[in-house]
Structure formats: C-alpha cells, structure tokens
Amino acid sequence: MSNIAIIFAGGVGQRLNNKDNIPKQFLNVNGKPIIIHTLELFEKHNEIDKIYIAIHKDYFDYMKNLVKHFYITKVAGIVAGGATSQDSIYNALKLANEENSFDSIVLVHDGVRPNITSEVISKNIKCAKENGNAITCTSCQETILVSKNEINPEHVPFRKETYAAQAPQTFKLKEILEAHEKMRKINPSYDGIVDACTLFKTLNIPTYMVEGNRGNIKITTIEDLYILRALIRYHEDIAMFQANNGDLASAKYG
C-alpha cells in the first residue's frame, strides 16, 4: 500500500491576467514556479511515496523538464489533463491504478495550493486510513449567504456550522476511482461537481473532515499571489528565527 499525491494543474485560466499569458501554476514566486512549491511539499513529506501530475497537454514536456530540473524524485507519472479538473484527476487516477494496490491512499491536491502544511498532509493520511476518506477544511470566519438570484440572500446558515472545503481531499484509490466511474456514467461532463467532496456527497457517500491551515490558499487572483509571497517570506523568517536559536533580531536583520 502506498500513499500517493495526485496533483492536478491542467488549467490555462488567466484570472491573474499576467502579461506573458503564462498559466498561473507556472508563474515564478521566489525563483520557482508555483507548482514546484506545491510539489516540494509532497516530495519532502516522509509519508508520501509517489506523486502523479495531471497537466495541460500543451505543457506536458515543460512539466517534465521542471520536474527534472527541480529534482522532484517522487514523480511516478505525468498525464495529460482533460476538459475539466475532474477529467484531469480521473486520468491521473487511472494511471495510479495501473501501478499501485487498490487500498493505496490518494491525496488529491490543487497544483496552485502551495502552502499546505506537513501536519495537514499527515492528518489526511491518518483520517483516510481510519475512516476511508478525509476532506481538508477550515471553519468560516465570515457570514455565509446563499442566493440563487445573486441579488437577495435566501438562506443564512449559522456561521459556526459552516466550513470551507480545501485540499488535499484524500481517499482509498479503489473508492475514488469507482466514484469517478459512477459519475461519468450519469454525468459525464461533471456538471456541478467542483471537487471530490462534491463528487462523494452527490453519490451519497459519507465523508469526514480534518482541520486545515488557514494559509492554504488557492492562487486564483493577483491578490492571492501577493499573499503567497508574504506567506513564503513569513516561513523564511520563522526558519531563520529557529536557526538563530530564537534570536529574533538576528533572524530578521543578521
């Protein structure tokens, strides 16, 4: 049994509106593409055995070269993405299924979520082994409004009962692959299926939550990019602080 990370980054969305029209997963932050920051989190985690990547077909060779250049040694395969993120994940799952046991643990993660903590990865693996799956989420700190007409709020859930689902979302390989195959028969275009949690809930399969870290943002807008840069600087300052035996002045200015 292996612990496998499925990293999907098949999109070419341009919501960041960068001048070079580079897909956001390949934008450089602190000398590395965002997707490399993400991959390194799983590469360095001692419980992760293999990584599979789903990437847009036009960037397949580019992704292979990045993996080689940055020495991401746990990558066991790269597949071309599909029409939707769920198609891309399904393609990676099929390859993983050919090479791993059915009871392997699979962590499905966005290529543009480069700030997940090692502790959250470990909690996902533990919860999935005990309960069959794990959905990373954080409690909502703002009031959530539900509106179909985008004008009037129709429902306001109790804030203490609301959570934001993030990634990774973690499953047994056999179960997540079977869920995809069932959905593809009844809803081949994955209409309304925004993530694996939604997939399982649509099929009435119970899911289990694990607490995530609040810095685990998905890079979607230019504001997210600036937040990511600040978070990376924060982690660098903490590392320097620890390396200097807690001497904060030396960590920042030495």
C-alpha positions as CSV (number, residue, x, y, z in Angstrom):
1,M,0.0,0.0,0.0
2,S,1.3,3.4,-1.0
3,N,0.5,7.0,-0.1
4,I,0.0,8.8,-3.4
5,A,-0.4,12.5,-4.2
6,I,-2.4,13.4,-7.3
7,I,-1.5,17.0,-8.3
8,F,-3.8,18.4,-10.9
9,A,-2.8,21.5,-12.8
10,G,-4.4,21.1,-16.2
11,G,-6.0,24.6,-16.5
12,V,-4.9,27.5,-18.5
13,G,-7.1,30.1,-16.8
14,Q,-6.0,33.7,-17.0
15,R,-7.8,35.2,-14.0
16,L,-4.4,36.6,-12.9
17,N,-4.1,38.5,-16.2
18,N,-0.4,38.2,-16.3
19,K,1.2,39.9,-19.2
20,D,3.0,36.8,-20.6
21,N,-0.2,34.7,-20.6
22,I,1.5,32.0,-18.6
23,P,-0.8,29.6,-16.8
24,K,-0.8,30.5,-13.1
25,Q,0.8,27.2,-12.0
26,F,3.9,28.2,-13.9
27,L,4.3,31.7,-12.5
28,N,7.6,32.2,-10.7
29,V,7.5,33.1,-7.0
30,N,10.8,33.4,-5.2
31,G,12.6,31.7,-8.0
32,K,10.3,28.7,-8.5
33,P,7.1,28.1,-10.4
34,I,4.1,27.9,-8.1
35,I,3.5,24.2,-9.0
36,I,7.1,23.4,-7.9
37,H,6.4,25.0,-4.5
38,T,3.4,22.6,-4.3
39,L,5.2,19.5,-5.4
40,E,8.1,20.1,-3.0
41,L,5.7,19.9,0.0
42,F,4.8,16.3,-1.0
43,E,8.3,15.5,-2.2
44,K,9.7,16.3,1.3
45,H,6.9,14.6,3.3
46,N,8.2,11.3,4.7
47,E,4.8,9.6,4.4
48,I,4.3,10.3,0.7
49,D,5.6,7.6,-1.6
50,K,4.6,8.7,-5.1
51,I,3.3,11.7,-7.0
52,Y,1.3,11.8,-10.2
53,I,0.7,15.0,-12.1
54,A,-2.1,15.9,-14.5
55,I,-1.1,18.8,-16.7
56,H,-2.5,20.5,-19.8
57,K,-1.3,18.7,-22.9
58,D,0.4,21.8,-24.3
59,Y,2.6,22.0,-21.2
60,F,3.4,18.2,-20.9
61,D,7.0,18.4,-21.9
62,Y,7.5,21.7,-20.0
63,M,6.3,20.0,-16.8
64,K,8.6,17.0,-17.4
65,N,11.5,19.4,-17.7
66,L,10.6,21.2,-14.5
67,V,10.3,18.0,-12.5
68,K,13.8,17.0,-13.7
69,H,15.3,20.5,-13.1
70,F,14.0,20.8,-9.6
71,Y,14.7,17.1,-8.7
72,I,11.2,16.1,-7.8
73,T,12.2,12.5,-7.5
74,K,8.8,11.0,-6.2
75,V,7.0,11.8,-9.5
76,A,5.9,8.4,-10.8
77,G,3.9,9.7,-13.8
78,I,2.6,12.7,-15.7
79,V,-0.6,12.6,-17.7
80,A,-2.4,15.0,-20.0
81,G,-5.3,16.7,-18.4
82,G,-8.9,16.6,-19.6
83,A,-11.7,19.1,-20.4
84,T,-12.3,19.7,-16.7
85,S,-10.4,19.4,-13.5
86,Q,-12.3,16.2,-12.6
87,D,-11.3,14.7,-16.0
88,S,-7.7,15.6,-15.3
89,I,-7.9,13.9,-11.9
90,Y,-9.6,10.8,-13.4
91,N,-6.7,10.5,-15.9
92,A,-4.2,10.6,-13.1
93,L,-6.2,8.1,-11.0
94,K,-6.3,5.6,-13.9
95,L,-2.5,5.7,-14.2
96,A,-2.1,5.3,-10.5
97,N,-4.5,2.4,-10.5
98,E,-2.3,0.6,-13.0
99,E,0.8,0.8,-10.8
100,N,-0.5,0.6,-7.2
101,S,-2.6,-1.5,-5.0
102,F,-6.3,-0.8,-4.7
103,D,-6.0,0.1,-1.0
104,S,-3.5,2.8,-1.6
105,I,-4.2,6.2,-0.1
106,V,-4.7,9.0,-2.6
107,L,-4.4,12.7,-1.7
108,V,-5.9,14.9,-4.4
109,H,-4.4,18.4,-4.4
110,D,-4.5,21.6,-6.5
111,G,-1.3,22.4,-8.2
112,V,-1.9,26.1,-7.2
113,R,-2.3,25.4,-3.4
114,P,1.4,25.7,-2.4
115,N,1.1,26.4,1.3
116,I,-0.4,23.2,2.8
117,T,1.4,22.1,6.0
118,S,3.1,18.8,6.6
119,E,0.8,18.3,9.6
120,V,-2.3,18.6,7.5
121,I,-1.0,16.1,5.0
122,S,-0.3,13.7,7.9
123,K,-3.8,14.2,9.3
124,N,-5.4,13.5,5.9
125,I,-3.5,10.2,5.6
126,K,-4.4,9.2,9.2
127,C,-8.1,10.1,8.8
128,A,-8.4,8.3,5.4
129,K,-6.8,5.1,6.8
130,E,-9.3,5.2,9.8
131,N,-12.5,6.4,8.0
132,G,-11.9,5.8,4.3
133,N,-11.5,9.5,3.3
134,A,-10.6,12.9,4.5
135,I,-11.7,16.4,3.4
136,T,-9.5,19.3,4.5
137,C,-11.5,22.3,5.6
138,T,-11.4,25.3,7.8
139,S,-14.2,26.9,9.8
140,C,-15.7,30.0,8.1
141,Q,-14.9,33.3,9.8
142,E,-17.4,35.4,7.9
143,T,-21.2,35.0,7.5
144,I,-22.1,32.8,4.5
145,L,-25.1,33.9,2.3
146,V,-26.9,31.5,0.0
147,S,-28.5,33.2,-3.1
148,K,-29.8,31.8,-6.4
149,N,-30.6,35.2,-8.0
150,E,-27.4,36.9,-6.9
151,I,-29.4,39.8,-5.5
152,N,-31.2,38.6,-2.4
153,P,-29.9,36.2,0.3
154,E,-32.3,33.3,0.6
155,H,-30.6,31.5,3.4
156,V,-28.1,32.4,6.0
157,P,-26.6,29.3,7.7
158,F,-25.3,29.5,11.2
159,R,-21.7,30.6,10.9
160,K,-20.5,28.1,13.5
161,E,-21.9,25.3,11.3
162,T,-20.1,26.5,8.1
163,Y,-16.8,25.3,6.7
164,A,-14.7,26.0,3.6
165,A,-13.5,22.8,1.9
166,Q,-9.9,22.9,0.7
167,A,-7.4,20.4,-0.4
168,P,-6.0,17.8,-0.1
169,Q,-9.0,15.6,-0.3
170,T,-8.0,12.1,0.5
171,F,-9.4,8.7,-0.4
172,K,-8.7,5.0,-0.9
173,L,-7.6,4.5,-4.5
174,K,-10.3,2.0,-5.3
175,E,-13.1,4.1,-3.9
176,I,-12.3,7.4,-5.5
177,L,-11.8,5.7,-8.9
178,E,-15.1,3.9,-8.6
179,A,-16.8,7.1,-7.6
180,H,-15.5,8.8,-10.7
181,E,-16.6,5.9,-12.9
182,K,-20.1,6.0,-11.5
183,M,-20.4,9.8,-12.0
184,R,-19.1,9.5,-15.6
185,K,-22.0,7.2,-16.4
186,I,-24.7,9.5,-15.1
187,N,-22.9,12.9,-15.5
188,P,-20.0,12.6,-18.0
189,S,-19.3,16.3,-18.1
190,Y,-19.2,16.5,-14.3
191,D,-21.8,19.3,-14.2
192,G,-21.9,20.8,-10.7
193,I,-19.0,18.6,-9.5
194,V,-16.4,21.1,-8.3
195,D,-14.3,18.7,-6.3
196,A,-14.0,15.2,-4.9
197,C,-16.0,16.1,-1.8
198,T,-18.9,17.2,-4.0
199,L,-18.5,14.0,-6.0
200,F,-18.8,11.8,-2.9
201,K,-21.7,13.8,-1.5
202,T,-23.6,13.7,-4.8
203,L,-23.2,9.9,-4.7
204,N,-24.4,9.8,-1.0
205,I,-21.0,8.5,0.2
206,P,-20.2,9.7,3.8
207,T,-17.2,12.0,4.1
208,Y,-15.0,13.0,7.1
209,M,-13.4,16.4,7.8
210,V,-9.9,17.2,9.0
211,E,-8.9,20.7,10.1
212,G,-6.7,22.5,7.6
213,N,-4.4,25.5,7.9
214,R,-5.7,29.0,7.1
215,G,-2.7,29.8,4.8
216,N,-3.7,27.0,2.5
217,I,-5.0,29.4,-0.2
218,K,-5.7,28.6,-3.8
219,I,-3.9,31.0,-6.1
220,T,-6.6,32.5,-8.3
221,T,-6.2,36.3,-8.4
222,I,-3.4,38.7,-8.3
223,E,-4.2,39.4,-4.6
224,D,-3.6,35.7,-3.9
225,L,-0.2,35.9,-5.5
226,Y,0.8,38.8,-3.2
227,I,-0.5,36.8,-0.2
228,L,1.6,33.8,-1.2
229,R,4.7,35.9,-1.5
230,A,4.1,37.2,2.1
231,L,3.5,33.7,3.4
232,I,6.7,32.5,1.9
233,R,8.6,35.4,3.5
234,Y,6.9,34.6,6.8
235,H,8.1,31.0,6.6
236,E,11.6,32.1,5.7
237,D,11.7,34.4,8.7
238,I,10.5,31.6,11.0
239,A,13.1,29.3,9.7
240,M,15.8,31.9,10.2
241,F,14.5,32.6,13.7
242,Q,14.7,28.9,14.6
243,A,18.2,28.6,13.0
244,N,19.4,31.5,15.2
245,N,18.2,29.8,18.4
246,G,15.3,32.1,18.8
247,D,17.2,35.4,18.4
248,L,14.6,37.3,16.5
249,A,16.9,40.3,15.8
250,S,19.4,38.0,14.2
251,A,16.7,36.2,12.3
252,K,15.4,39.4,10.7
253,Y,18.4,41.6,10.4
254,G,21.5,39.5,11.0
